[in-house]
């Protein structure tokens, strides 16, 4: 082929980035693929909007059939976002024998199984590197370079907005709402930031990563989710004093055929590599039996980083087109493993409580914990104001169900004014599990 023609569904920030990268690096890409790649048609809602694209070879259309019905278009790139109509368009493209690249984490986290089945039936490729981590290569490495490992844990900072907010709260000693407003002004947070700050974006990404790492289907609904809206500057200060930082962590691990998958704020030791990941950056930390520990770090979103991942997928597909093969093994969910209920997970906890300052209060709290098999590792009185005190406790490793049962009792004690916050403490073993 002299050229491979591409159709683009959507032309917002990422779509224009894809066009820019393909144009800027066209000679390099041609040398790597042995052909020219050309975006010929682009689906948009508003045909009158100026997108700053002056390529005369590109036709803008508001009719998706102009792309899906064009037999010369071999690759369709979906950067519309959302579930519908993106899902319907991708399924139609796959059924018509067109290869698909998508950056749609929502769609892959919810309907990956349906899309992979359609790709297999159509004997075409479906690739989605950009759906997690923006320009950070992680899906490809998990499926190829690390395929010889038994991955036992994958975790990361996979939302730039929340990482920016928590990093700024730590550096400037300001409160959540102040930094969120700043992030919105700078364009790091949406006008409706709920998907980010409530942990939903990260949950979709960890579902995708867990599915690949553990070869078993994990969907968004399987992920336990907490956001960062309850984190205060006081929690961050106390974390630092105790040798930790606070990050919104996506964590998935497998033990004895059961998968644990969750997203929530976590205390992370200051000496762990993930603790050094600041601002809008992302990082994904993988632990396998052969590789040990490996971390992938970089810009987790943005116009050109995301376009970089998409163009990488395009190049792999073009190579497969010339070899007349498709990557059926790209869906790796060939096992069926159970999901551990959140009440069964075990970890350490940070607790901050406001109590009446009088003798016997701590003894009463300790008694309840003891009855529920919750062991206290440390307790510190941080503040005292007249007859009110603030207690900070760290527990030993404990089952979630036991802790929650204890807190339900403690919350009703007459000496307890408020349970201010409960945050998990992840020690994050750096040593990994070596191959036997």
N, C-alpha and C positions, 0 to 999 in steps of 0.2 A: 504494500500500500504506500502511495505517496503521502497520504495523510490519514489520520484518524479523527473523525468528526465527533464533537462533544456537544451535548445539550445540557443547559444549566437551568435548574428549577429554583428560581429565586435569585435576586441580584441586590441584596442588601450589603452590609459591611463585608461579610465573608465571601459572598459571590463576586463582588468587585475585586476582592483580594485574590481570588483564584484566577480571574482574568489577568490581573496585573502580574502575578508570578509566572503564569504560562507565557506571557508576552516578554517579560524582562529576561527570563532564562530560556527562551525558545531554542537558541542554538545549543546550549548545554543539554537540554532535554531531548532534542533531536539526536544528538550524538549518543545519548544513553539508550534511546529507544529504537533508533534506526528509522524514524519517520517523523513527520510533523504532526503536532497536536493542534487542533483548531476548534475553538468554541464557535459554533455556527448559529445556534439559536438559544435565546434566553427567555424564560417565562417570567413575566412581571405583571403586577396588578395595574400599574399606572404607566401607560405607554408615553405619556407626556413628560414624565419626570426626567430631568437631566442627571445622569449618573456619572458624568465625566468620562465616558468611554467613547472613543472616536474610531474604533475598529470598524471599517466598512464591511468586513466579512461577517459581522454579527447582525442577525435579525432579531429584534425584540418582538415578542408576541404575548398576547394575553390568553391564548388558546393552547392548552397543554398538548392537544392532539397534533399540533404543528411539530412538536418534538417527538412525542411517543409514536406518532405515525410515520415518521421519517425513517426509511430503511437505511439511509446512509449514516445516521447517528448510531454509533456503536457503544457510547458511554454516556450515561445520564448522571449528573451530579445534583443531589438534592440538598439545598441549603435554605429551605423555606422555614424549617422548624415546625414544632407542633405535631400533633398526631394526624389530624385530618385537615386537608386532603393529601398530605404527604404520603401516608401509608398507602392509600389507593393508587396514587401515581407511581410509587415504587413497585408495588405488586404488578401493576399493568406493564411497567417497563421490563420487569424481570420475565413476565409471561411472554413478552414479545421478543425475548432473546437479547435484551440490552443489558450490559453490565452496569452496575450501580455503585456509586460512591456517595455516602451520606455522612453528615456531621451530626445527625439527629439522635442525641442521647435519650430523649424521652421515648422515641419510637423504638430504639434498640432495647431499652430496658423493659419495655412493656410487651413488645411484639416481635422480638428477635427471632423466636422460633418460627413464626409464620413467614417471615421474610427469608430466612435461610431455606426453608422448605421450597419456597417459590423459586429461589435462585438455583437450587438443586434440580428442580423440575425443568427449569429453563436452560440448564447447562451453561450458566453464566456466573460471573463473580459478583459478590456483594461485599464491599469493604467499608470500614467505619472507623479508621484510626483516629479521625478528628473528633469523634464523639466523646472521648475522654482525654483530658490533659492538653487540649489545643495542639500546640506544636511539639509536645513531648512524645517521643515514640515509646509506646508502652504495649499496645495491643499486638503489634507485629512481633516485638521481642517475646511476649508471653507465648505466642503461637508458634514461634520458630526458634529463636536463639535459646530460649529457656525451656523448650518443649521436652528436653530430656530430664528435667527436674520434677520431683514431687514438690509442688509449692504448698507450703503449710500455712503461710500467712502473707497477706498483702494489705498494705495500709497506706494512707497518704493524706496529704493536704490537697484536696482536689476541687476547691472552690476559691478563686482569687478574691472575690468580694469579701467573704468572711475572714480570710487571712489578712487582708488589708485592714479591716476594722479591728481585729484583735491585736495586730502588730502595732497600730497607731494608739490603741488604748494603752498598750504596755509602755510605749515610748513616751507618750504625752500625758499619761495619768488622767485621761479624760473618760467620760462615760459613753456608753454604747450609742445613745441617741445623737450625741454631739458628733461622733465620728461617722455614723451612718449618714447624717446630713451632709457632711463634707464629702463622703464617697459619692453621694448622688450628684453633688455639684461638679465633681471631677469626672463623672461618667463611669466610675467603677461600680456603681450600684444603679439598678433600674429605679424608675419612679415608684413601681411596686416591687420591692426587694424581697418579697416573701419567699420565693423559690430558693433564694440564696440563704437568707438569714435563718430560715426555718429548717435548713438542711436538706431540702427536697432535691436540689440540683446535685449535691454530693451523693445522695442516696441512689439516684439513677446511675451515676457513674460507678459507684462501688458495686452495684448489682451487675453491671456489665463486666467489670474486672473479676468479680468472684465467679461468674459463670465460666470465664475463660480459665482462670487459675485452677479451679477445682473440677472442671469438665462436667459440670452439672448445672442445669438451668436455675438461675436465681433471678427473680423479677423484683421490680420496685416494691411490690407489696410484701416481699419477704424481709425487707430492711427495717430494722428498728431505727427511728429517727428522732433526734432532739436538735433544736437550733441553738443559737447563741444569744437570744434576746435577754436571757436572765443573767448573763455574765456582767459583773460590775468591775470597776477599777479596783475595788477592795479585794475581790477574788484574785485578780491578777497580781496585785502587790503581795498577797499572802502566798500565792503560788511561787513567786520569785524568792521569797524569804525561805520557803521550804525546799528550794532547789528545782523548781519546775517552771514551765511556761504553759499557757493555755492555748490550744489549737482546736479548731473543728476537725475532727479526725474521722475519716472513713476507714473502717477496719473490717476485714474478713479473714477468718481462719478456719481450718478444717482439722478435726480430731476424731479419729475412729469412725470416719464416714459421715460425720455430722458437721454441717457448716454453720458457723456463727457469723452474722453479718449485721453491722450497725454503723450509724453515723451519730455523733454527739460531741459536745465539747469534752476535752480530756486534758488532764495534767500530763505533760510529757517532760521527762528529765532534761535539764538544760544541756547535758552532755550528749544527747541523742542527735543524730544528723537532722531529723525532722524539726527539731527545736530551732534550728538556724534558718529555716525557710520563712522569709518575711515578705511584707508588701503584698503584691498581687501574684507572686510566684506560687507555683504548684510543685509538689514532689510526691513521688510514689515509691514506696519502700517495699521491696520484695524479698522474702526469705524462702529459700529452697534447700533441699537436702544436698544438692551437689554444688550449686553456686554460692551457697552461704547467704550473704546479704548484698543486695544491689539496690542503688537508689537512682531514680530518673528524675531530673530536676529541670525546670525552665518555666517559660511563660505558658500558663495553662489556658489562655484564651487570647482573643485579639484577632484582628483582620489578617495579618500576614502569618503569624504562627499557625493559626488554624488552616489557612490556605496552604501552608507548607505541607501539613499532614495530608490534605486532600490531594494535592498534586503528587505526593509520594504514592498514594493509592492508585492514582491514574496511571502512573508509570508502570507499576506492577501489573495492572490489568492489560495495558498495551503489550507488555512482554508475553503475557498469556495468550492474547489474541494471535500474535505471530506464531506462537508455538502450538496454536489450536488446542489449548487446554483451558480448563477453568479450575479454580481452587475449591473443590468440593469440601476439602478438609478444613476450610476456614471456619466452619461451625464445629466446635470441639465439645459440645455438650452430649457426650455419649454415655454418661452415667446418670443415675438418679439417686441423689443424696438428700437426706432430711435436713431441715432447717431447725437449729436450736431455738427454743422459745427464750425470749429475753429474760424471763424470771429464772432461767437455769444458768445464765452466764455467771462467771465468777471473775471479780476484779477487786481492786482496792477503791476506796471512796474518800473524797474530801467533803466534809460537812461544815457548814457555817450556821450557827444558831444564835439567836438573841434570847436571853433567859433572864429571869429575875435573879438578882445577885443575893443569894442567901445560902446558908449552910445546907448541905444535903442535896443540892440540885444536881451536881455532877454524879453523885452516888446513885441518884434515881435514874439518871440517863444510862449509866453503866449497868445498872441492874436490868433494865429493859433489854439492852443490847446483849447482855449475857444470856438472858432467857431465850433470845432468838438466835443464839450462836453467832453473834457478831462480836469480833474481837477488836478492841481499840488499840492502835499502834502508838498514837500520840494525841495529846490534847493540850491546847494553849488558850489562855484567856487573853484576847487581843485588846479589848477595850472595856472600860468601865465608866458608866455615866450615871451618877446617883445610885439608884438601886437596880440598874440594868447592866448586864455584862454580855459580851460577845465571845462565844466559844468557837474555836476551830479544831476539828477532829480529823484525824486520818485513821482509817480502819486497816486491818490486815485484809488479806484476800478473803472475800466473802461472796456467797451466792446472792444474786440480786433479790430473789424472793425473800430471803431472810432479812436483808436490809430494809426492804420496803415494808415488810410486816412490822419491824421494829419502829420505823419512822411513823407509821400510822398510830402506834401506841404513844410514842413520845410526843407527837403533835397534840395529843389530848391531855398531856400532863399540865397541871395548873401552873407550874413554874416555867413553862415554855411560852415565850411571846411569839416567836416565829422561827420556822426552819427557813433560813434565807436562801440557801443554795445547797445542791447536792451535785457533785461533779466526779466523774470516774477518773481514777488515777491509773494510767497505763505505763507500766515500767518498761515495756517494749524491749525484751531481751535482745541484745545486740549480737549474741553469739550464734543464734540460729541452731539448726539441727543438721549436723554433718551426715553425709551419706555413709551408710554402714558398709 
